[in-house]
């Protein structure tokens, strides 16, 4: 698997006066970080002398964390009817690494790679959809109609040809996707995951299959996305037995991923889980072209929602940086070490009265928001800001998936 794909810069970059947070060994107080032209860290200290050739970025006391990492996006723009471009989800909003969550299957993955992943300034990876066509016409043409939708040999060949960017397999386990197949697609995905030595990410939604039964199939490193959905029959708030199964799954190493999306995150469910000590391991957006201007907006806003519901600041940072990196097999330790590729997000935590909504349309006020200022990609500093749609944007979305109704 590849690491950071940053192009060399014509100048070193010196970041001054940044407060580190979220690193394995976090220095106390503000620090300076010198990044060489090759994009690797050359010095971390205070009062680093400025090289006359270096670009200087004064963080002005803002936080610096490992780069924000969003492991559930849809960025196969033009290849599906719901995808965004990587730059709409990425560095300009503080995200340095993102993962496309199953937009492409084996039949069209080459397009996602060549047209989206390789040209992006961010690090972009992918979960390969086990349905050959992926989300070409999402929810209008299902990727899991029957066994003809899945070509096991071609999935294996696609993974082997793209090991550097494919980080797992994606399966949508929901009645609106798989009809009467119930658990068959999840079992097939898990089998392929074992054979190919990859985790699987499972979309949980309206049953069948039951969220309960899906958890029994998953093992350490597998990912449940939309873990705090509020759908009838799939909500851990309404079913104490399911809640206990989710707790047990987390204890054995199953990764609970937020995967906000247009229809898959409930304030009530998340608040209840957090109050009982059940914390998501990873925070992600499920950004696509209907959720972006709907309930989600961007990564910083999603992080702010979890903070407002009672998740600790440090836990929010870890769930948005190092833990998702670990979940997809990327380097996640020693990220301030000399010689490591520089990948950071510089941000502030600002007081706020911002009104936001969950996927069920429930409003809440944020007292604090994560405001990205710069994404650091090697020796390149990209100006960043939080995204917020125009107030008159209104979308007519499917109540099941949050995507556009036909």
C-alpha positions as CSV (number, residue, x, y, z in Angstrom):
1,X,0.0,0.0,0.0
2,X,1.3,3.4,-0.8
3,X,1.7,6.1,1.7
4,X,1.6,9.8,1.1
5,X,1.7,10.8,-2.6
6,X,2.9,14.4,-2.2
7,X,4.9,16.0,-5.0
8,X,8.2,17.7,-4.0
9,X,7.9,21.4,-3.4
10,X,10.2,24.1,-4.7
11,X,10.5,25.4,-1.1
12,X,10.6,24.1,2.4
13,X,7.7,24.9,4.7
14,X,8.1,26.2,8.3
15,X,5.0,26.1,10.5
16,X,5.3,28.4,13.5
17,X,3.4,28.6,16.7
18,X,1.1,25.6,16.4
19,X,-0.3,23.6,19.4
20,X,-0.1,19.9,18.7
21,X,-3.0,17.6,19.6
22,X,-3.8,14.0,18.8
23,X,-0.3,12.7,18.2
24,X,1.0,9.6,19.9
25,X,3.5,11.6,21.9
26,X,2.2,15.2,21.9
27,X,4.7,17.9,23.0
28,X,3.3,20.5,25.4
29,X,2.9,24.1,24.3
30,X,3.3,25.6,20.9
31,X,5.9,24.2,18.5
32,X,7.5,24.9,15.1
33,X,7.6,22.2,12.4
34,X,10.1,22.4,9.5
35,X,9.2,20.4,6.4
36,X,11.7,19.8,3.7
37,X,11.2,20.2,0.0
38,X,10.6,16.5,-0.3
39,X,7.6,16.8,2.0
40,X,9.1,15.1,5.1
41,X,9.6,16.5,8.5
42,X,13.1,17.7,9.2
43,X,12.8,19.4,12.6
44,X,10.2,19.8,15.4
45,X,11.1,22.3,18.1
46,X,10.5,25.8,19.3
47,X,12.1,28.9,17.7
48,X,13.4,27.1,14.6
49,X,15.6,29.5,12.6
50,X,14.0,30.4,9.3
51,X,15.8,29.3,6.2
52,X,15.7,32.2,3.8
53,X,14.2,29.9,1.1
54,X,11.4,28.5,3.4
55,X,7.8,29.5,3.2
56,X,6.6,30.5,6.6
57,X,3.1,29.8,7.9
58,X,2.2,31.3,11.2
59,X,-0.4,29.2,12.9
60,X,-1.0,31.9,15.5
61,X,-1.5,29.4,18.3
62,X,-4.1,27.3,16.4
63,X,-4.1,23.5,16.9
64,X,-2.2,21.2,14.6
65,X,-3.2,17.5,14.5
66,X,-2.5,14.6,12.2
67,X,-4.4,15.2,8.9
68,X,-8.1,14.7,9.2
69,X,-9.0,11.4,7.6
70,X,-12.5,10.7,6.3
71,X,-13.0,7.0,5.6
72,X,-16.5,7.3,4.1
73,X,-16.9,9.6,1.1
74,X,-18.2,9.2,-2.4
75,X,-15.8,10.8,-4.9
76,X,-16.3,8.9,-8.2
77,X,-17.5,12.1,-9.9
78,X,-19.1,11.3,-13.3
79,X,-18.9,7.6,-12.6
80,X,-21.9,7.6,-10.3
81,X,-25.0,9.8,-10.0
82,X,-24.3,10.7,-6.4
83,X,-20.5,11.4,-6.2
84,X,-18.6,14.6,-5.6
85,X,-15.1,15.5,-6.7
86,X,-12.2,14.8,-4.2
87,X,-11.5,18.5,-3.9
88,X,-15.1,19.1,-2.6
89,X,-14.4,16.8,0.4
90,X,-10.7,17.4,0.8
91,X,-7.9,19.7,1.6
92,X,-10.0,22.9,1.2
93,X,-12.1,21.7,4.1
94,X,-9.2,20.3,6.2
95,X,-9.2,16.7,5.1
96,X,-5.9,15.3,3.9
97,X,-6.9,11.7,3.4
98,X,-10.2,10.3,2.3
99,X,-11.6,6.9,1.3
100,X,-14.3,6.4,-1.3
101,X,-16.7,3.9,0.2
102,X,-17.8,1.6,-2.6
103,X,-18.7,4.0,-5.4
104,X,-16.9,1.7,-7.8
105,X,-17.0,-2.0,-8.4
106,X,-14.5,-4.1,-10.2
107,X,-16.1,-3.2,-13.6
108,X,-15.4,0.5,-13.3
109,X,-12.7,0.9,-10.6
110,X,-10.1,1.8,-13.2
111,X,-12.0,5.0,-13.9
112,X,-12.1,6.0,-10.2
113,X,-8.4,5.4,-10.0
114,X,-7.2,7.1,-13.1
115,X,-9.6,10.1,-13.1
116,X,-10.1,10.8,-9.3
117,X,-7.5,9.1,-7.1
118,X,-4.3,9.7,-9.1
119,X,-4.9,13.4,-9.9
120,X,-6.0,14.4,-6.4
121,X,-3.7,16.5,-4.2
122,X,-5.1,14.6,-1.2
123,X,-4.4,11.0,-0.4
124,X,-7.4,9.1,-1.8
125,X,-8.1,5.4,-1.2
126,X,-11.1,3.2,-1.8
127,X,-13.3,0.4,-0.5
128,X,-14.2,-1.7,-3.5
129,X,-17.9,-2.4,-3.8
130,X,-18.6,-6.2,-4.1
131,X,-21.3,-5.3,-6.7
132,X,-19.5,-5.1,-10.1
133,X,-21.2,-1.9,-11.2
134,X,-20.9,0.0,-7.9
135,X,-23.2,2.9,-7.4
136,X,-23.5,3.9,-11.0
137,X,-27.2,4.7,-10.7
138,X,-27.5,4.5,-6.9
139,X,-30.7,3.1,-5.5
140,X,-32.3,3.3,-9.0
141,X,-30.2,0.3,-10.2
142,X,-29.0,-1.8,-7.3
143,X,-25.5,-3.2,-7.4
144,X,-26.8,-6.4,-5.7
145,X,-29.7,-7.6,-7.7
146,X,-28.6,-11.3,-7.7
147,X,-25.5,-13.4,-8.0
148,X,-24.9,-12.1,-11.5
149,X,-24.1,-8.8,-9.8
150,X,-21.0,-10.2,-8.2
151,X,-18.0,-11.6,-10.0
152,X,-15.7,-13.1,-7.4
153,X,-12.8,-13.8,-9.8
154,X,-12.8,-10.3,-11.2
155,X,-13.1,-8.8,-7.7
156,X,-9.9,-10.7,-6.6
157,X,-8.1,-9.6,-9.8
158,X,-9.1,-5.9,-9.3
159,X,-7.9,-6.0,-5.7
160,X,-4.5,-7.6,-6.6
161,X,-4.0,-5.0,-9.4
162,X,-4.8,-2.1,-7.0
163,X,-3.4,-3.1,-3.6
164,X,-1.8,0.3,-3.2
165,X,-5.2,2.1,-3.1
166,X,-7.9,-0.5,-2.3
167,X,-8.1,-0.7,1.5
168,X,-11.1,-3.0,1.9
169,X,-14.4,-4.2,0.5
170,X,-17.8,-2.5,0.8
171,X,-21.2,-4.1,1.0
172,X,-24.5,-2.3,1.5
173,X,-26.7,-4.6,3.8
174,X,-30.1,-3.1,3.5
175,X,-33.5,-4.2,2.2
176,X,-33.7,-1.4,-0.3
177,X,-30.4,-2.6,-1.8
178,X,-30.3,-6.4,-1.6
179,X,-34.0,-7.2,-1.4
180,X,-34.5,-10.8,-0.3
181,X,-30.8,-11.7,-0.3
182,X,-30.7,-11.0,3.4
183,X,-27.2,-12.0,4.7
184,X,-25.8,-13.5,1.6
185,X,-23.9,-10.4,0.3
186,X,-22.4,-9.8,3.7
187,X,-21.2,-13.4,4.0
188,X,-19.7,-13.3,0.5
189,X,-17.9,-10.0,1.3
190,X,-16.6,-11.5,4.6
191,X,-15.3,-14.6,2.8
192,X,-13.6,-12.5,0.1
193,X,-12.2,-10.3,2.9
194,X,-10.6,-13.3,4.5
195,X,-9.2,-14.6,1.2
196,X,-7.9,-11.2,0.1
197,X,-6.8,-10.2,3.7
198,X,-8.9,-7.0,3.7
199,X,-11.4,-5.6,6.1
200,X,-15.0,-5.2,5.0
201,X,-17.1,-2.1,5.5
202,X,-20.8,-2.8,6.0
203,X,-23.5,-0.3,5.5
204,X,-26.3,-1.0,8.0
205,X,-29.7,0.3,7.3
206,X,-33.3,-0.8,7.2
207,X,-33.6,-4.6,7.6
208,X,-33.4,-7.2,6.4
209,X,-30.7,-8.2,7.1
210,X,-30.8,-7.5,10.8
211,X,-28.1,-5.3,12.2
212,X,-27.9,-8.0,15.0
213,X,-27.1,-10.8,12.5
214,X,-24.6,-8.7,10.6
215,X,-22.6,-8.1,13.7
216,X,-22.2,-11.9,14.3
217,X,-20.4,-12.2,11.0
218,X,-17.9,-9.4,11.5
219,X,-14.5,-9.7,13.1
220,X,-11.6,-7.6,14.3
221,X,-10.9,-4.8,11.9
222,X,-14.2,-5.0,10.0
223,X,-16.1,-1.7,10.0
224,X,-19.8,-1.0,10.6
225,X,-20.7,2.3,9.0
226,X,-23.8,4.3,10.0
227,X,-23.4,2.8,13.5
228,X,-25.7,5.5,15.0
229,X,-28.5,5.5,12.4
230,X,-32.0,6.1,13.7
231,X,-33.9,3.8,11.3
232,X,-36.7,1.6,12.7
233,X,-35.4,-1.9,13.2
234,X,-31.8,-0.8,12.9
235,X,-31.4,1.7,15.8
236,X,-29.4,0.7,18.9
237,X,-31.5,3.2,20.9
238,X,-34.8,1.3,20.4
239,X,-33.3,-2.2,21.1
240,X,-31.3,-3.0,24.2
241,X,-30.3,-6.4,22.9
242,X,-28.9,-4.8,19.8
243,X,-27.1,-2.3,21.9
244,X,-25.4,-5.0,23.8
245,X,-24.4,-6.8,20.6
246,X,-22.8,-3.6,19.4
247,X,-20.9,-3.2,22.6
248,X,-19.6,-6.8,22.3
249,X,-18.6,-6.2,18.7
250,X,-16.6,-3.1,19.6
251,X,-14.9,-5.1,22.4
252,X,-13.7,-7.7,19.9
253,X,-12.3,-5.1,17.5
254,X,-15.1,-4.3,15.1
255,X,-14.8,-0.6,14.2
256,X,-17.8,1.5,14.8
257,X,-17.9,4.3,12.1
258,X,-20.3,7.3,12.2
259,X,-20.9,7.6,8.5
260,X,-23.3,10.5,8.9
261,X,-24.8,10.7,5.5
262,X,-28.2,12.0,4.4
263,X,-30.2,9.4,6.4
264,X,-27.9,7.6,8.7
265,X,-27.1,9.7,11.8
266,X,-29.4,10.4,14.7
267,X,-28.6,12.9,17.5
268,X,-30.7,10.9,19.9
269,X,-29.0,7.6,19.2
270,X,-25.5,9.0,19.3
271,X,-26.2,10.9,22.5
272,X,-27.7,7.8,24.2
273,X,-24.7,5.7,23.1
274,X,-22.1,8.3,24.3
275,X,-23.9,8.6,27.7
276,X,-23.5,4.9,28.2
277,X,-19.8,5.0,27.2
278,X,-20.1,3.6,23.7
279,X,-17.8,5.8,21.6
280,X,-17.4,5.5,17.8
281,X,-13.9,4.6,16.8
282,X,-14.0,6.6,13.6
283,X,-15.9,9.8,12.6
284,X,-16.8,10.0,8.9
285,X,-19.1,12.0,6.7
286,X,-20.6,9.9,4.0
287,X,-20.4,13.0,1.8
288,X,-22.1,12.8,-1.5
289,X,-23.9,15.3,-3.7
290,X,-27.1,15.2,-1.7
291,X,-25.8,15.0,1.8
292,X,-23.3,17.8,1.4
293,X,-25.9,20.5,1.2
294,X,-28.3,18.5,3.3
295,X,-27.4,17.5,6.9
296,X,-23.7,16.8,6.7
297,X,-21.8,19.8,5.1
298,X,-18.3,18.7,5.9
299,X,-15.9,16.8,8.2
300,X,-15.4,19.7,10.6
301,X,-19.1,20.1,11.1
302,X,-19.5,16.4,11.7
303,X,-16.7,16.4,14.2
304,X,-18.4,19.3,16.0
305,X,-21.6,17.4,16.2
306,X,-19.9,14.5,18.1
307,X,-18.2,17.0,20.4
308,X,-21.5,18.7,21.2
309,X,-23.1,15.3,22.1
310,X,-20.5,14.6,24.8
311,X,-17.6,13.0,23.0
312,X,-14.3,14.3,24.5
313,X,-12.2,16.7,22.5
314,X,-9.2,14.3,22.3
315,X,-11.4,11.4,21.4
316,X,-12.9,13.4,18.5
317,X,-9.4,14.2,17.2
318,X,-8.3,10.6,17.4
319,X,-11.5,9.3,15.7
320,X,-10.9,11.8,12.9
321,X,-7.1,11.2,12.4
322,X,-5.1,8.3,13.7
323,X,-7.8,5.7,14.4
324,X,-9.2,5.8,10.8
325,X,-5.7,5.7,9.5
326,X,-5.1,2.5,11.5
327,X,-8.5,1.1,10.3
328,X,-7.4,1.3,6.7
329,X,-3.8,0.1,7.2
330,X,-1.9,3.4,7.0
331,X,0.9,4.6,9.3
332,X,-0.7,6.0,12.4
333,X,2.1,6.3,14.9
334,X,5.0,8.7,15.3
335,X,3.4,11.2,12.8
336,X,5.6,14.1,14.2
337,X,8.8,12.1,13.8
338,X,11.7,13.3,11.8
339,X,11.6,11.8,8.3
340,X,7.9,11.1,8.3
341,X,5.7,12.5,5.5
342,X,4.1,15.8,6.7
343,X,0.3,15.5,6.8
344,X,-1.4,17.8,9.2
345,X,-4.6,19.8,9.7
346,X,-4.3,23.2,11.3
347,X,-7.6,24.2,13.0
348,X,-9.2,26.2,15.7
349,X,-12.0,25.4,18.0
350,X,-14.3,28.4,18.0
351,X,-17.3,29.4,20.1
352,X,-20.5,29.1,18.1
353,X,-24.3,29.4,18.0
354,X,-24.5,27.4,14.7
355,X,-27.8,25.5,14.1
356,X,-27.3,22.1,12.5
357,X,-29.5,19.0,11.8
358,X,-29.1,15.3,12.0
359,X,-30.2,13.0,9.2
360,X,-33.7,12.8,10.7
361,X,-34.1,16.6,10.4
362,X,-33.7,17.2,14.2
363,X,-32.1,20.5,14.9
364,X,-29.4,21.2,17.5
365,X,-27.1,24.1,18.3
366,X,-23.3,23.8,18.4
367,X,-21.5,25.7,21.1
368,X,-18.1,25.0,19.5
369,X,-17.1,24.2,16.0
370,X,-13.9,22.8,14.4
371,X,-12.7,25.5,12.0
372,X,-10.0,24.2,9.6
373,X,-7.4,26.8,8.6
374,X,-4.9,24.9,6.6
375,X,-4.3,21.4,5.3
376,X,-0.6,20.5,5.2
377,X,0.2,18.0,2.4
378,X,4.0,17.6,2.4
379,X,5.5,21.1,2.0
380,X,2.3,22.4,0.6
381,X,-0.1,24.4,2.8
382,X,-3.7,24.6,1.4
383,X,-6.0,27.3,2.8
384,X,-9.0,25.6,4.4
385,X,-12.4,26.6,5.8
386,X,-15.5,24.8,7.0
387,X,-18.2,24.4,4.4
388,X,-21.7,25.7,4.9
389,X,-24.4,25.7,2.2
390,X,-26.5,28.7,1.2
391,X,-29.5,29.0,3.6
392,X,-32.0,28.6,0.7
393,X,-30.8,25.2,-0.4
394,X,-33.6,22.6,-0.1
395,X,-33.3,19.0,-1.2
396,X,-36.0,16.3,-1.9
397,X,-34.3,13.2,-0.6
398,X,-35.1,9.5,-0.2
399,X,-36.1,8.8,3.4
400,X,-34.0,5.6,3.4
401,X,-30.7,6.6,1.9
402,X,-30.8,10.4,1.9
403,X,-30.0,10.6,-1.8
404,X,-32.0,12.3,-4.5
405,X,-35.4,10.9,-5.3
406,X,-35.9,10.1,-9.0
